[in-house]
Amino acid sequence: MTYSRFFGVAVAVVFFAAAAFSAQAGELVTYKIVDETIPQSLTGKAGDPVKGRKTAINRKKGNCLGCHVMPIPEQADHGEVGPPLNGVGSRLGAAEMRLRIVNSKMINPDTIMPAFYHIDGFHRVQEKWKGKTIISAQDVEDIIAYLVTLKGK
């Protein structure tokens, strides 16, 4: 490996490590919205679908079941306010899902879906949540990794 290639790889590793640390420390990772998507991973690394499933059904984190029917047979109560997530991996790509999870109001300002990775523009925020996201950048990527596995109708 040449010095310049090594240096480029080292800079990329430091950048993504800093981005992950910033998200955990309470600072948002910078992302770019392109045509109703966020094309780049928030963390620079792949999500874990097993962790994503756990986060999606965790009532204190993702709580997707609060509004969506999902292929989660061990949970009895599924919401019906949002569209079913069965087969979502066949309908949406990861970049489309990322924007919907980060801040779905960018697509539909009237949606009741929470902005899970956003901190600005809210009213009457409980003190303990001011300046904090509902889930971390890695949680977003883990949930996406799970949702893209949900193929079919």
N, CA and C of each residue as an Amber inpcrd file, in Angstrom:
protein
   459
   0.8570000  -1.1670000   0.0000000   0.0000000   0.0000000   0.0000000
   0.9060000   1.2340000   0.0000000   0.5790000   2.1760000  -0.8590000
   1.3780000   3.3950000  -0.9240000   1.0630000   4.2950000   0.2590000
   1.9710000   5.2150000   0.5370000   1.7850000   6.1360000   1.6510000
   0.5080000   6.9570000   1.4780000   0.2690000   7.4690000   0.2610000
  -0.8970000   8.3300000   0.0520000  -2.1960000   7.5380000   0.2140000
  -2.2110000   6.2890000  -0.2330000  -3.4080000   5.4730000  -0.0640000
  -3.6130000   5.1530000   1.4200000  -2.5240000   4.8090000   2.1280000
  -2.6080000   4.5470000   3.5570000  -3.1350000   5.7720000   4.2940000
  -2.6070000   6.9470000   3.9350000  -3.0210000   8.1850000   4.5780000
  -4.5120000   8.4320000   4.3380000  -4.9740000   8.1950000   3.1110000
  -6.3910000   8.3860000   2.7810000  -7.2830000   7.4580000   3.5860000
  -6.8790000   6.2060000   3.7260000  -7.6460000   5.2510000   4.5100000
  -7.6490000   5.6650000   5.9840000  -6.4990000   6.0890000   6.4810000
  -6.3970000   6.5170000   7.8810000  -7.3030000   7.7180000   8.1510000
  -7.3380000   8.6760000   7.2340000  -8.2030000   9.8500000   7.3970000
  -9.6670000   9.4230000   7.4150000 -10.0520000   8.5050000   6.5370000
 -11.4310000   8.0280000   6.4930000 -11.8070000   7.3350000   7.7960000
 -10.9210000   6.5170000   8.3290000 -11.1930000   5.8230000   9.5860000
 -11.3690000   6.8280000  10.7250000 -10.5040000   7.8050000  10.7940000
 -10.5970000   8.8270000  11.8370000 -11.8990000   9.6120000  11.6970000
 -12.2770000   9.9750000  10.4630000 -13.5100000  10.7240000  10.2230000
 -14.7250000   9.9490000  10.7330000 -14.8190000   8.6720000  10.3490000
 -15.9940000   7.8990000  10.7380000 -15.9910000   7.6000000  12.2330000
 -14.8370000   7.3930000  12.8220000 -14.7680000   7.1900000  14.2700000
 -15.2060000   8.4560000  14.9950000 -14.7650000   9.6070000  14.4970000
 -15.1590000  10.8850000  15.1030000 -16.6570000  11.1000000  14.9540000
 -17.2080000  10.7440000  13.8080000 -18.6430000  10.8990000  13.5880000
 -19.4260000  10.0220000  14.5520000 -18.9950000   8.7830000  14.7390000
 -19.6810000   7.8850000  15.6650000 -19.5750000   8.4070000  17.0980000
 -18.4060000   8.8860000  17.4920000 -18.2290000   9.4270000  18.8320000
 -19.0940000  10.6560000  19.0320000 -19.1440000  11.5400000  18.0210000
 -19.9530000  12.7530000  18.1300000 -21.4170000  12.4150000  18.3630000
 -21.9160000  11.4010000  17.6540000 -23.3150000  11.0250000  17.8130000
 -23.5710000  10.5360000  19.2300000 -22.6490000   9.7560000  19.7870000
 -22.8270000   9.2580000  21.1410000 -22.7030000  10.3910000  22.1520000
 -21.8970000  11.3770000  21.8350000 -21.6850000  12.4870000  22.7620000
 -22.8130000  13.5030000  22.6990000 -23.7920000  13.3250000  21.8080000
 -24.9190000  14.2210000  21.7420000 -24.9210000  15.1310000  20.5350000
 -23.8600000  15.1490000  19.7520000 -23.8340000  15.9590000  18.5440000
 -24.3420000  15.1350000  17.3760000 -25.1210000  15.7760000  16.5330000
 -25.6350000  15.0800000  15.3640000 -24.5460000  14.8860000  14.3140000
 -24.5830000  13.7450000  13.6690000 -23.7280000  13.5010000  12.5270000
 -24.2970000  14.3100000  11.3700000 -23.4520000  14.9760000  10.6320000
 -23.9010000  15.7450000   9.4720000 -24.2790000  14.7950000   8.3530000
 -25.4000000  15.0700000   7.7180000 -25.8430000  14.2470000   6.5910000
 -26.4070000  15.1630000   5.5160000 -26.5100000  14.6300000   4.3130000
 -27.0120000  15.4030000   3.1760000 -28.2530000  14.7180000   2.6220000
 -29.3050000  15.5010000   2.4320000 -30.5410000  14.9920000   1.8450000
 -30.4870000  15.2100000   0.3470000 -30.7360000  14.1400000  -0.4020000
 -30.7340000  14.1860000  -1.8660000 -32.0090000  13.5070000  -2.3620000
 -32.8810000  14.2700000  -3.0060000 -34.1050000  13.7050000  -3.5930000
 -34.8740000  12.8020000  -2.6260000 -35.2290000  13.3180000  -1.4730000
 -35.9950000  12.6040000  -0.4550000 -35.2980000  11.3310000   0.0370000
 -33.9620000  11.3790000   0.0650000 -33.1720000  10.2800000   0.6180000
 -31.9960000  10.8580000   1.3930000 -31.4040000  10.0440000   2.2250000
 -30.0880000  10.3110000   2.7980000 -29.2270000   9.1660000   2.2980000
 -28.4870000   9.3870000   1.1980000 -27.7860000   8.2790000   0.5310000
 -26.6300000   7.6690000   1.3230000 -25.9920000   8.4460000   2.1820000
 -24.8150000   7.9490000   2.8950000 -25.1710000   7.4940000   4.3060000
 -24.5390000   6.4180000   4.7380000 -24.6810000   5.9320000   6.1050000
 -24.3220000   7.0480000   7.0820000 -25.0200000   7.1140000   8.1860000
 -24.7180000   8.1180000   9.2070000 -23.4350000   7.7860000   9.9550000
 -23.0530000   6.5280000   9.9600000 -21.9030000   6.0910000  10.7510000
 -20.7190000   5.6430000   9.9070000 -20.9560000   5.3800000   8.6210000
 -19.8860000   4.8790000   7.7650000 -19.6640000   3.3920000   7.8970000
 -20.5190000   2.7310000   8.6720000 -20.3980000   1.2780000   8.7710000
 -21.7800000   0.6510000   8.6590000 -21.7860000  -0.5960000   8.2710000
 -23.0480000  -1.2990000   8.0660000 -23.7800000  -1.4810000   9.3880000
 -25.0910000  -1.4880000   9.2970000 -25.8990000  -1.7630000  10.4680000
 -25.9910000  -3.2490000  10.7400000 -26.4230000  -3.5890000  11.9290000
 -26.5940000  -4.9730000  12.3540000 -28.0970000  -5.2670000  12.3790000
 -28.5870000  -6.1390000  11.4970000 -30.0280000  -6.3900000  11.4460000
 -30.6060000  -7.0060000  12.7270000 -29.8160000  -7.7930000  13.4500000
 -30.3070000  -8.3800000  14.7030000 -30.5160000  -7.2740000  15.7450000
 -29.5370000  -6.3870000  15.8750000 -29.6900000  -5.2460000  16.7920000
 -30.8180000  -4.3360000  16.3150000 -30.9220000  -4.1600000  14.9930000
 -31.9610000  -3.3050000  14.4330000 -33.3590000  -3.7880000  14.7550000
 -33.5630000  -5.0990000  14.6780000 -34.8690000  -5.6740000  15.0240000
 -35.1800000  -5.3870000  16.4880000 -34.1900000  -5.5910000  17.3650000
 -34.3950000  -5.3420000  18.7960000 -34.7150000  -3.8720000  19.0650000
 -34.0060000  -2.9730000  18.3940000 -34.2570000  -1.5400000  18.5860000
 -35.6180000  -1.1480000  18.0380000 -35.9810000  -1.6900000  16.8810000
 -37.2640000  -1.3510000  16.2520000 -38.4440000  -1.7090000  17.1380000
 -38.3400000  -2.8050000  17.8880000 -39.4770000  -3.2220000  18.7080000
 -39.3350000  -2.8030000  20.1680000 -38.2310000  -2.1520000  20.5140000
 -38.0150000  -1.6710000  21.8730000 -38.9390000  -0.4840000  22.1320000
 -39.7920000  -0.5920000  23.1020000 -40.7970000   0.4480000  23.3770000
 -40.1920000   1.7690000  23.8280000 -38.9350000   1.7680000  24.2820000
 -38.2970000   3.0070000  24.7260000 -37.3310000   3.5610000  23.6840000
 -37.2220000   2.9160000  22.5520000 -36.3320000   3.4080000  21.4920000
 -37.1160000   3.5630000  20.2040000 -37.0160000   2.5890000  19.3100000
 -37.6850000   2.6880000  18.0210000 -39.1980000   2.6730000  18.1330000
 -39.7120000   1.6820000  18.8630000 -41.1490000   1.5170000  19.0670000
 -41.9320000   1.5470000  17.7580000 -41.3840000   0.9510000  16.7200000
 -42.0710000   0.9090000  15.4260000 -43.4410000   0.2420000  15.5420000
 -43.5440000  -0.7310000  16.4550000 -44.8140000  -1.4410000  16.6370000
 -45.9370000  -0.5330000  17.1470000 -45.5890000   0.5950000  17.6950000
 -46.6080000   1.5270000  18.1760000 -47.4970000   2.0400000  17.0550000
 -46.9580000   2.0760000  15.8390000 -47.7060000   2.6270000  14.7000000
 -47.7870000   1.7000000  13.4890000 -46.9280000   0.6790000  13.4330000
 -46.8330000  -0.1640000  12.2420000 -47.0580000  -1.6380000  12.5630000
 -47.7470000  -2.3310000  11.6670000 -47.8030000  -3.7850000  11.7120000
 -46.4700000  -4.2820000  11.1760000 -45.8830000  -5.2410000  11.8800000
 -44.5760000  -5.7840000  11.5030000 -44.6000000  -7.3010000  11.6370000
 -43.6790000  -7.9870000  10.9770000 -43.6070000  -9.4420000  11.1320000
 -42.9180000  -9.8080000  12.4530000 -43.5640000  -9.4550000  13.5470000
 -43.0470000  -9.7000000  14.8940000 -44.1360000 -10.4780000  15.6390000
 -44.2250000 -11.7850000  15.4090000 -45.3300000 -12.5530000  16.0040000
 -45.3110000 -12.6370000  17.5210000 -44.1470000 -12.4550000  18.1410000
 -44.0860000 -12.5680000  19.6070000 -44.6650000 -11.3560000  20.3240000
 -44.9580000 -10.2950000  19.5970000 -45.5900000  -9.1080000  20.1710000
 -47.0460000  -9.0730000  19.6980000 -47.9690000  -8.9790000  20.6360000
 -49.3900000  -9.0520000  20.2850000 -49.9450000  -7.7550000  19.7080000
 -49.5200000  -6.6230000  20.2320000 -50.1290000  -5.3560000  19.8350000
 -49.2880000  -4.6270000  18.8040000 -49.8720000  -4.4110000  17.6320000
 -49.2200000  -3.6640000  16.5610000 -50.1300000  -2.4950000  16.2030000
 -49.5300000  -1.3180000  16.0190000 -50.3140000  -0.1530000  15.6290000
 -50.7050000  -0.2210000  14.1680000 -51.6750000   0.6070000  13.8140000
 -52.1400000   0.6380000  12.4230000 -52.2170000   2.0590000  11.8870000
 -51.5530000   3.0030000  12.5650000 -51.5680000   4.3990000  12.1310000
 -50.6820000   4.5680000  10.8960000 -49.5280000   3.9290000  10.9060000
 -48.5970000   3.9930000   9.7820000 -48.7730000   2.7970000   8.8740000
 -48.1340000   2.8290000   7.7250000 -48.2430000   1.6970000   6.7960000
 -47.5730000   0.4500000   7.3770000 -48.0560000  -0.7370000   6.9940000
 -47.4070000  -1.9630000   7.4500000 -45.9480000  -1.9980000   6.9710000
 -45.0770000  -2.5400000   7.8080000 -43.6670000  -2.6420000   7.4250000
 -43.3250000  -4.0130000   6.8430000 -44.2990000  -4.9100000   6.7950000
 -44.0840000  -6.1790000   6.1080000 -43.7520000  -5.8640000   4.6490000
 -42.6400000  -6.3620000   4.1510000 -42.2610000  -6.1380000   2.7560000
 -41.6600000  -4.7790000   2.4560000 -41.3860000  -3.9630000   3.4740000
 -40.8550000  -2.6170000   3.2390000 -39.5250000  -2.6640000   2.4830000
 -38.7510000  -3.7230000   2.6700000 -37.4710000  -3.8550000   1.9790000
 -37.6180000  -4.0150000   0.4760000 -38.8110000  -4.3830000   0.0180000
 -39.0830000  -4.4660000  -1.4210000 -39.6380000  -3.1510000  -1.9660000
 -40.1330000  -2.2940000  -1.0750000 -40.7440000  -1.0340000  -1.5120000
 -39.7990000   0.1500000  -1.4320000 -38.9070000   0.1430000  -0.4500000
 -38.0090000   1.2850000  -0.2330000 -36.5640000   0.8140000  -0.1470000
 -35.6650000   1.6590000  -0.5970000 -34.2460000   1.3960000  -0.4400000
 -33.7430000   1.9560000   0.8780000 -32.5330000   1.6040000   1.2390000
 -31.9400000   2.0450000   2.5030000 -31.8940000   3.5650000   2.6100000
 -31.5540000   4.2440000   1.5220000 -31.4510000   5.7050000   1.5460000
 -32.8110000   6.3560000   1.8050000 -33.8740000   5.7740000   1.2520000
 -35.2210000   6.2920000   1.4920000 -35.6410000   6.0460000   2.9400000
 -35.3470000   4.8580000   3.4330000 -35.6700000   4.5390000   4.8270000
 -34.9190000   5.4600000   5.7840000 -33.6650000   5.7390000   5.4670000
 -32.8360000   6.5640000   6.3550000 -33.4810000   7.9250000   6.5980000
 -33.9540000   8.5890000   5.5370000 -34.5900000   9.8970000   5.7270000
 -35.8780000   9.7570000   6.5210000 -36.6480000   8.7190000   6.2700000
 -37.9000000   8.5310000   7.0000000 -37.6550000   8.3290000   8.4910000
 -36.5890000   7.6380000   8.8420000 -36.2830000   7.4180000  10.2550000
 -35.6540000   8.6670000  10.8720000 -34.7310000   9.2730000  10.1640000
 -34.0560000  10.4680000  10.6830000 -35.0620000  11.5860000  10.9110000
 -35.8430000  11.9380000   9.8890000 -36.8140000  13.0250000  10.0090000
 -37.8390000  12.9080000   8.8950000 -38.8820000  12.1490000   9.1460000
 -39.9070000  11.9200000   8.1280000 -40.6760000  13.1870000   7.7550000
 -40.5910000  14.2180000   8.5840000 -41.2830000  15.4720000   8.2720000
 -40.6730000  16.1740000   7.0530000 -39.4850000  15.7790000   6.6490000
 -38.8770000  16.3280000   5.4370000 -39.6230000  15.8410000   4.1960000
 -40.3220000  14.7230000   4.3070000 -41.1090000  14.1730000   3.2010000
 -42.5660000  14.5810000   3.3370000 -43.0900000  14.4880000   4.5560000
 -44.4800000  14.8290000   4.8220000 -44.5440000  15.6510000   6.1080000
 -44.6500000  16.9690000   5.9880000 -44.6620000  17.8300000   7.1810000
 -45.8040000  17.5300000   8.1500000 -46.8680000  16.8890000   7.6770000
 -48.0240000  16.6050000   8.5210000 -47.9840000  15.2230000   9.1810000
 -46.9430000  14.4610000   8.9390000 -46.8750000  13.1180000   9.5150000
 -46.7870000  13.1760000  11.0350000 -47.2970000  12.1370000  11.6830000
 -47.1550000  12.0560000  13.1320000 -45.9370000  11.2120000  13.5140000
 -45.2430000  10.6730000  12.5270000 -44.0480000   9.8800000  12.8170000
 -42.9810000  10.7800000  13.4330000 -42.4050000  10.3590000  14.5460000
 -41.3710000  11.1820000  15.1810000 -40.1040000  11.2610000  14.3350000
 -39.3770000  12.3260000  14.5020000 -38.0450000  12.4560000  13.9080000
 -37.0930000  11.8000000  14.9030000 -36.6220000  10.6100000  14.5900000
 -35.8420000   9.8240000  15.5370000 -34.3940000  10.2920000  15.6730000
 -33.8900000  11.0110000  14.6630000 -32.4960000  11.4750000  14.7340000
 -32.4400000  12.9390000  14.2950000 -33.1120000  13.7730000  15.0590000
 -33.2370000  15.1970000  14.7420000 -33.4910000  15.9260000  16.0570000
 -33.0190000  17.1610000  16.1790000 -33.2040000  17.8610000  17.4550000
 -33.7630000  19.2710000  17.3320000 -33.9440000  19.7960000  16.1310000
 -34.3610000  21.1890000  15.9570000 -35.8270000  21.3220000  15.5710000
 -36.4180000  22.4720000  15.9220000 -37.7480000  22.8240000  15.4490000
 -38.8960000  22.1960000  16.2130000 -38.6470000  21.6350000  17.3690000
 -39.7050000  21.0290000  18.1570000 -40.2630000  22.0340000  19.1570000
 -41.4890000  21.8150000  19.5720000 -42.1430000  22.6780000  20.5500000
 -42.4540000  21.8630000  21.7980000 -42.3740000  22.4840000  22.9520000
 -42.7180000  21.8530000  24.2270000 -41.9760000  20.5350000  24.4470000
 -40.6690000  20.5790000  24.2760000 -39.8330000  19.3930000  24.4690000
 -39.5570000  19.2150000  25.9580000 -39.7530000  18.0120000  26.4480000
 -39.4570000  17.7110000  27.8490000 -37.9780000  17.9950000  28.1070000
 -37.6770000  18.5680000  29.2380000 -36.3160000  19.0180000  29.5610000
 -35.2700000  17.9320000  29.3300000 -35.5420000  16.7040000  29.7390000
 -34.5440000  15.6420000  29.6100000 -34.2510000  15.2760000  28.1520000
 -35.0970000  15.7030000  27.2100000 -34.8940000  15.3870000  25.7950000
 -34.3220000  16.5510000  24.9950000 -34.2070000  17.7280000  25.5750000
 -33.6940000  18.8860000  24.8370000 -32.2740000  18.6120000  24.3470000
 -32.0750000  18.7830000  23.0470000 -30.7640000  18.5820000  22.4490000
 -30.3700000  17.1270000  22.2760000 -31.3190000  16.2100000  22.4660000
 -31.0230000  14.7800000  22.3410000 -31.9040000  14.1510000  21.2720000
 -31.3690000  13.1280000  20.6350000 -32.1480000  12.3630000  19.6670000
 -32.8090000  11.1900000  20.3730000 -33.8390000  10.6310000  19.7550000
 -34.5150000   9.4730000  20.3300000 -33.6140000   8.2460000  20.2430000
 -32.9630000   8.0890000  19.0940000 -32.0360000   6.9750000  18.8940000
 -30.7190000   7.5110000  18.3400000 -29.6810000   6.7040000  18.4150000
 -28.3580000   7.1110000  17.9320000 -28.2360000   6.8870000  16.4180000
 -27.1850000   7.4340000  15.8500000 -26.8980000   7.2320000  14.4250000
 -26.7280000   5.7480000  14.1280000 -26.0650000   5.0170000  15.0220000
 -25.8870000   3.5820000  14.7880000 -27.2090000   2.8430000  14.9020000
 -28.0940000   3.2730000  15.8040000 -29.4280000   2.6810000  15.8770000
 -30.1640000   2.8420000  14.5540000 -30.0510000   4.0190000  13.9450000
 -30.6840000   4.2600000  12.6450000 -30.1790000   3.2280000  11.6450000
 -28.8710000   3.0560000  11.5750000 -28.2840000   2.1280000  10.6040000
 -28.6650000   0.6810000  10.9090000 -28.7540000   0.3360000  12.1930000
 -29.1570000  -1.0260000  12.5680000 -30.6100000  -1.2840000  12.1720000
 -31.4950000  -0.3210000  12.4120000 -32.9070000  -0.4900000  12.0370000
 -33.0310000  -0.6370000  10.5280000 -32.3010000   0.1670000   9.7850000
 -32.3330000   0.0540000   8.3210000 -31.8540000  -1.3320000   7.8890000
 -30.7710000  -1.8180000   8.4950000 -30.2520000  -3.1430000   8.1510000
 -31.3030000  -4.2160000   8.3790000 -32.1370000  -4.0530000   9.4010000
 -33.2270000  -4.9860000   9.6410000 -34.3500000  -4.7880000   8.6160000
 -34.7820000  -3.5560000   8.4240000 -35.9230000  -3.3080000   7.5360000
 -35.6650000  -3.7400000   6.1000000 -34.4430000  -3.6220000   5.6120000
 -34.1710000  -4.0320000   4.2290000 -34.2830000  -5.5490000   4.0590000
 -34.2810000  -6.2960000   5.1680000 -34.4540000  -7.7560000   5.0720000
 -35.9240000  -8.1320000   4.9200000 -36.8240000  -7.1900000   5.1510000
 -38.2590000  -7.4880000   5.0810000 -38.7230000  -7.3750000   3.6310000
 -38.6140000  -8.4660000   2.9230000 -38.9420000  -8.5100000   1.4910000
 -40.3150000  -9.1300000   1.2680000 -40.8480000  -8.9910000   0.0760000
 -42.1240000  -9.5960000  -0.2760000 -43.2540000  -8.6150000  -0.2090000
 -44.4530000  -9.1380000  -0.1570000 -45.6530000  -8.2940000  -0.1650000
 -45.9240000  -7.7120000   1.1910000
